[in-house]
Amino acid sequence: MIRNTIKLSFVAFLLPGMLYAQNIKKLSLQEAIELGISNSKNLKLSQSKIDEAVSKLASVKDNALPTASASFLYNHAEIPTNKLSIGGADPINLPNRADAFIGTAAVEQLVYGGGKLKYAEASTKLLTDVARLDADKNKEEVSYAVINTYYSLFKVLQSKKVVAQNLESIAGQLKQSQRFFEQGIVTKNDVLRFQLQQANVSLTEMEIENNRKVINYNLDILLGLDENTDIEIADPDNALKPVSPLTSYIDLALSNRQELKQADLQNKVADMNIKSIQANTIPTVGVGANLYYINPSGKFIPPTNQYIVPMTLGANISWNIGSLWTNKNKVTEARIQQKNVGIQKDILSDQVKTEINKNYQDYQLALNKIKVLETSIAQATENDNLLASKYKNNVASAIDRIDAETLLYQAKINLELAKADAGLAYYTLLKSTGKIAQ
């Protein structure tokens, strides 16, 4: 019994750790992007809009099919006054009641409608392509949101590593200062300064951990993971990407940005709208067939020769002649709308160029910051080593020693953040070209 109790206690002790281990998920940047795309609710909504556009296109195509209708009528009449006399003629005797069955069936096909069906189908197909481009744009946005959050988590974790190293170093310095104090080499105030530095860095560590939890939760939601999942990220590729000339990024954006492609499609839609309006002035041609069943016998199945089934075939040509002068202003309005689409594309093109230039300069700045910080770390390391030696020899004060160490670890944190910022700046530049995945 005691043995079983010990086993249960041991399992109970291990269970929280086992559950925690199950909630850790290691993800590379590419895996996170793929997971975000597959679980994005926005992309599912975009796909629904595409399906809606495809369904509408199918409905427009159905308008080219022939129409058919059928009806069947039963009519019963009571004739209380069934004798009719007109002038001096012999009276006409009618039955007391009468029944009749009448059925009709018709098929009609529009042969030529001035091209309106063709233009409607082409216009709807273009709008379907616009919906697909909109989905591509949302996919780019989702990918960038994942990249941005992933790099934010990476920056926090890198800062946490540097702070942990700083705390470890401070602990060593504190231990050394206590030993020096016991030997009478330093004062109690020096020991207190190291303890104060340790407390301040510990507070920084707490703030970083709080930020990590917030960003981790946001990334869980973005990727569609359980909200209690701790994401263990692989270091993104921090190799500095070479920079091409600014014009190459602008050219890439002008040929790939979804907004500009959508503007081109909207221009084609506007052109189809003009042609559809112009088609109102063209005559339409249709053919049809009608079948009638007339049974005045009063019986559902009439005797022979007491019903008729006439059939008709016909063709019709109709022309709204008034449209020749009433349609002109509609065409003018449609042409103005098409012109507005072209102007909007020009505005978008200018906005894309300025966005590309800003992101290009930001990436250049991020690269330059890394070079400066690498130099500052070399200088801070040399300064820290010098002050560490002086402090051991009781030549430098505790304040000087702490300041030198603080500068070194701050430079290390700044470098890690700068590398992450450069990686994100590169993806931001790619996003502005419309091709975030290369």
C-alpha positions in Angstrom: 0.0 0.0 0.0 2.9 2.3 0.9 4.6 1.5 -2.3 1.5 2.3 -4.4 1.2 5.6 -2.5 4.8 6.5 -3.3 4.3 5.7 -7.0 1.2 7.9 -7.2 3.0 10.7 -5.5 5.9 10.3 -7.9 3.6 10.5 -10.9 1.8 13.4 -9.4 5.1 15.2 -9.0 6.1 14.5 -12.6 2.7 15.2 -14.2 3.0 19.1 -14.3 6.4 18.8 -16.0 5.0 16.2 -18.5 2.1 18.4 -19.3 4.3 21.4 -19.7 6.6 19.5 -22.0 3.7 18.6 -24.2 2.8 22.4 -24.6 6.2 23.3 -26.0 6.4 23.6 -29.8 9.6 24.3 -31.7 9.1 26.2 -34.9 11.4 27.5 -37.6 10.3 30.8 -39.3 9.2 29.0 -42.5 7.2 26.5 -40.4 5.5 29.3 -38.5 4.6 31.1 -41.8 3.1 27.9 -43.2 1.1 27.3 -40.0 -0.1 30.8 -39.9 -1.3 30.6 -43.6 -3.1 27.3 -43.1 -4.9 28.4 -39.9 -5.6 32.0 -40.8 -9.3 32.9 -40.4 -8.8 35.9 -42.8 -7.5 33.6 -45.5 -10.5 31.3 -45.0 -12.7 34.3 -45.5 -10.8 35.3 -48.6 -11.3 31.8 -50.0 -15.0 32.1 -49.3 -15.1 35.3 -51.3 -13.4 33.5 -54.2 -15.9 30.7 -54.0 -18.7 33.3 -54.0 -17.2 34.9 -57.1 -16.8 31.6 -58.9 -20.4 30.7 -58.1 -21.5 34.1 -59.5 -19.6 33.5 -62.7 -21.4 30.1 -63.0 -24.7 31.9 -62.6 -23.8 34.5 -65.3 -23.0 31.6 -67.7 -26.4 30.1 -66.9 -28.0 33.2 -68.4 -26.9 32.0 -71.9 -28.9 28.8 -71.5 -32.4 28.6 -73.0 -35.4 29.3 -70.7 -38.4 26.9 -70.4 -41.7 27.1 -68.7 -44.8 24.9 -68.4 -48.3 25.4 -66.9 -51.5 23.4 -66.6 -54.9 25.0 -65.9 -58.2 23.5 -64.9 -61.3 25.7 -65.2 -64.8 25.0 -64.1 -67.8 27.3 -64.8 -71.4 27.3 -63.5 -73.9 28.9 -66.0 -77.3 29.5 -64.2 -78.7 31.5 -67.1 -77.9 29.3 -70.0 -80.3 30.6 -72.6 -79.2 33.5 -74.7 -81.5 35.4 -77.2 -80.2 38.2 -79.4 -82.7 40.1 -81.4 -85.1 37.9 -83.3 -82.6 35.1 -83.8 -83.1 31.6 -82.5 -82.0 31.4 -78.8 -78.7 29.9 -78.0 -78.8 27.2 -75.3 -75.7 26.8 -73.2 -74.9 24.0 -70.8 -75.6 24.4 -67.1 -71.9 24.0 -66.4 -68.6 23.6 -68.3 -65.1 22.3 -67.6 -61.9 22.9 -69.5 -58.2 21.8 -69.3 -55.5 24.1 -70.8 -51.8 23.3 -70.8 -48.9 25.3 -72.2 -45.2 24.7 -72.6 -42.6 27.1 -74.0 -38.9 27.2 -74.7 -37.0 30.4 -75.6 -33.4 31.0 -76.6 -31.7 34.3 -76.9 -29.7 34.1 -80.1 -28.0 37.5 -80.1 -28.3 40.1 -77.3 -25.8 42.6 -78.6 -23.0 40.8 -76.8 -24.3 41.8 -73.3 -24.1 38.2 -72.0 -20.5 37.8 -73.3 -19.5 41.1 -71.7 -21.2 40.2 -68.4 -19.4 36.8 -68.3 -16.0 38.4 -69.1 -16.6 41.1 -66.4 -17.6 38.6 -63.8 -14.5 36.5 -64.6 -12.3 39.5 -64.1 -13.9 40.2 -60.8 -13.2 36.6 -59.8 -9.5 37.3 -60.6 -9.7 40.4 -58.5 -10.9 38.3 -55.6 -8.0 35.8 -56.1 -5.5 38.7 -56.0 -7.2 40.0 -52.9 -6.6 36.6 -51.3 -2.9 36.7 -52.4 -2.6 40.1 -50.8 -4.1 38.8 -47.5 -1.7 35.9 -47.7 1.2 38.3 -47.9 -0.2 40.2 -44.9 -0.6 37.1 -42.8 2.9 35.9 -43.7 4.3 39.3 -42.7 2.3 39.4 -39.4 3.8 36.0 -38.6 7.3 37.1 -39.5 6.9 40.3 -37.5 5.7 38.5 -34.3 8.3 35.7 -34.7 11.1 38.3 -34.9 9.6 40.1 -31.9 9.7 36.9 -29.9 13.3 36.3 -31.1 14.4 39.7 -29.9 12.9 39.1 -26.5 14.5 35.7 -26.2 17.9 37.1 -27.3 17.6 39.9 -24.8 16.7 37.4 -22.1 19.9 35.3 -22.9 22.1 38.4 -22.6 20.4 39.5 -19.3 21.0 35.9 -18.0 24.6 36.2 -18.9 24.7 39.6 -17.2 23.2 38.3 -14.0 25.7 35.4 -14.0 28.5 37.9 -14.3 27.1 40.2 -11.6 26.8 37.2 -9.3 30.5 36.5 -9.8 31.3 40.2 -9.2 29.2 40.3 -6.1 30.9 37.2 -4.7 34.3 38.8 -5.4 33.3 42.1 -3.8 32.1 40.3 -0.7 35.4 38.5 -0.5 37.3 41.8 -1.0 35.1 43.3 1.8 36.0 40.5 4.2 39.7 41.2 3.3 39.2 44.9 3.9 40.1 45.8 0.3 36.7 47.4 -0.5 34.0 49.1 1.5 30.5 47.8 2.3 29.2 50.4 -0.1 30.9 48.6 -3.0 29.1 45.4 -2.1 25.8 47.3 -1.9 26.3 48.7 -5.3 26.8 45.3 -6.9 23.6 44.1 -5.0 21.7 47.1 -6.4 22.9 46.4 -9.9 21.8 42.7 -9.5 18.4 43.9 -8.3 18.0 46.3 -11.3 19.0 43.7 -13.8 16.6 41.2 -12.2 13.8 43.7 -12.7 14.8 44.0 -16.3 14.6 40.2 -16.6 11.1 40.2 -15.1 9.9 42.8 -17.7 11.5 40.8 -20.5 9.7 37.6 -19.3 6.4 39.5 -19.2 6.9 40.7 -22.7 7.8 37.2 -23.8 4.5 35.8 -22.5 2.5 38.6 -24.2 4.3 38.0 -27.6 4.1 34.2 -27.3 0.4 34.4 -26.6 -0.1 36.6 -29.7 1.9 34.2 -31.8 -0.2 31.3 -30.5 -3.4 33.1 -31.6 -1.8 34.0 -35.0 -0.8 30.4 -35.7 -4.0 28.8 -34.5 -2.2 27.0 -31.7 -3.4 26.3 -28.2 -3.1 29.5 -26.1 -1.0 27.7 -23.5 1.6 26.6 -26.0 5.2 27.9 -25.4 6.8 28.4 -28.7 10.5 27.6 -28.9 11.8 29.3 -32.0 14.8 28.5 -34.1 17.2 31.4 -34.7 16.1 33.0 -38.0 18.7 33.3 -40.7 20.5 36.4 -39.6 23.0 36.3 -42.5 22.8 39.8 -43.9 21.1 39.8 -47.3 22.9 41.6 -50.1 21.1 44.8 -51.3 20.2 45.3 -54.9 19.8 48.7 -56.5 16.7 50.6 -55.4 15.3 50.6 -59.0 15.2 46.8 -59.1 12.9 46.7 -56.0 10.7 49.3 -57.6 10.4 47.5 -60.9 9.6 44.3 -59.0 6.9 46.0 -57.0 5.3 47.6 -60.1 5.0 44.2 -61.7 4.0 42.2 -58.6 2.0 44.3 -56.2 -1.5 42.9 -56.0 -3.1 46.4 -55.7 -1.6 47.4 -59.1 -2.7 44.1 -60.7 -6.2 44.7 -59.3 -6.2 48.2 -60.8 -5.4 46.7 -64.2 -8.3 44.2 -63.8 -10.6 46.9 -62.7 -9.7 48.9 -65.8 -10.7 45.9 -67.9 -13.9 45.5 -66.0 -14.7 49.2 -66.7 -14.0 48.6 -70.4 -16.4 45.7 -70.4 -19.0 47.9 -68.7 -18.6 50.4 -71.5 -19.1 47.7 -74.1 -22.1 46.3 -72.3 -23.8 49.8 -72.1 -23.1 50.3 -75.8 -24.7 47.0 -76.5 -28.0 48.5 -75.3 -28.3 50.2 -78.7 -28.1 47.0 -80.7 -31.2 44.9 -81.6 -31.7 41.5 -79.9 -32.7 38.3 -81.7 -34.4 35.3 -80.1 -36.2 32.1 -81.1 -38.9 30.1 -79.3 -41.2 27.2 -79.4 -44.7 26.9 -77.8 -46.9 23.9 -77.2 -50.6 24.2 -76.2 -53.0 21.6 -75.0 -56.7 22.7 -75.1 -59.3 20.3 -73.8 -62.8 21.8 -73.5 -64.6 18.4 -73.1 -64.6 18.6 -69.3 -63.0 15.2 -69.0 -59.4 14.8 -67.8 -58.8 12.2 -70.6 -60.9 13.6 -73.4 -62.6 11.4 -76.1 -61.0 11.4 -79.5 -61.1 14.6 -81.6 -62.3 16.6 -78.6 -59.0 18.3 -77.8 -56.3 20.1 -79.8 -52.5 20.4 -79.4 -51.3 23.3 -81.5 -47.5 24.0 -81.7 -45.9 27.2 -82.7 -42.3 28.2 -83.7 -41.2 31.8 -83.8 -38.4 34.3 -83.9 -38.4 37.8 -82.7 -36.2 40.8 -83.3 -36.5 43.8 -80.9 -34.8 47.1 -80.9 -35.1 49.9 -78.4 -34.5 52.7 -80.9 -34.7 55.4 -78.1 -31.5 54.0 -76.7 -29.6 55.6 -79.6 -30.0 59.0 -78.0 -30.7 58.1 -74.3 -27.6 55.8 -74.0 -25.0 58.4 -74.9 -24.6 59.9 -71.4 -24.4 56.4 -69.8 -21.4 55.6 -72.0 -19.8 59.0 -71.1 -20.3 58.2 -67.4 -18.7 54.8 -67.8 -15.7 56.2 -69.6 -15.2 58.7 -66.7 -15.3 55.8 -64.3 -12.7 54.0 -66.3 -10.5 57.1 -66.3 -10.8 57.3 -62.5 -9.5 53.7 -62.3 -6.4 54.7 -64.3 -5.8 57.8 -62.1 -6.1 55.6 -59.0 -3.5 53.2 -60.3 -1.1 56.1 -60.9 -1.7 57.2 -57.3 -1.0 53.7 -56.1 2.1 53.5 -58.1 3.5 56.6 -56.5 2.6 55.3 -53.1 4.3 52.0 -53.8 7.5 53.8 -54.9 7.7 55.9 -51.8 7.0 52.8 -49.6 9.8 50.9 -51.4 12.2 53.8 -50.9 11.5 54.1 -47.2 11.8 50.4 -46.6 15.0 50.3 -48.7 16.6 53.1 -46.7 15.4 51.5 -43.4 17.2 48.3 -44.4 20.4 50.2 -45.3 20.2 51.9 -41.9 19.8 48.6 -40.1 22.9 47.2 -41.8 24.9 50.3 -40.9 23.8 50.1 -37.3 25.1 46.5 -37.1 28.5 47.7 -38.3 28.6 50.5 -35.7 27.4 48.2 -32.9 30.0 45.5 -33.7 32.7 48.2 -33.3 31.1 49.4 -30.1 31.1 45.8 -28.6 34.8 45.5 -29.4 35.4 48.8 -27.6 33.1 47.9 -24.7 34.8 44.5 -24.3 38.2 46.1 -24.2 37.0 48.7 -21.7 35.3 46.0 -19.5 38.5 43.9 -19.4 40.5 47.0 -18.5 38.2 48.0 -15.6 37.9 44.4 -14.4 41.7 44.3 -14.1 41.8 47.7 -12.4 39.1 46.7 -9.9 40.9 43.5 -9.0 44.0 45.6 -8.3 41.9 48.1 -6.3 42.7 50.9 -8.8 39.1 51.4 -10.1 36.0 51.9 -8.1 32.9 49.6 -8.0 31.0 52.3 -9.9 33.5 52.3 -12.7 33.4 48.5 -12.8 29.6 48.3 -12.9 29.4 51.0 -15.6 31.9 49.2 -17.8 30.0 45.9 -17.5 26.6 47.6 -18.0 27.9 49.2 -21.2 29.2 45.9 -22.5 26.0 44.0 -22.0 23.8 46.8 -23.3 26.0 46.8 -26.5 25.4 43.1 -26.8 21.7 43.5 -26.4 21.7 46.3 -28.9 23.6 44.2 -31.4 21.2 41.2 -31.1 18.2 43.6 -31.5 19.8 45.3 -34.5 20.4 42.0 -36.2 16.7 41.0 -35.6 15.6 44.5 -36.8 17.7 44.1 -40.0 16.2 40.7 -40.7 12.7 42.1 -40.2 13.6 45.2 -42.3 14.6 42.9 -45.2 11.3 41.1 -45.0 9.5 44.4 -44.9 11.3 45.4 -48.0 10.3 42.2 -49.7 6.7 42.6 -48.6 6.6 46.1 -50.2 7.6 44.5 -53.5 4.6 42.0 -53.3 6.9 39.0 -53.0 7.6 38.3 -49.4 8.6 34.7 -50.0 11.7 34.5 -52.2 
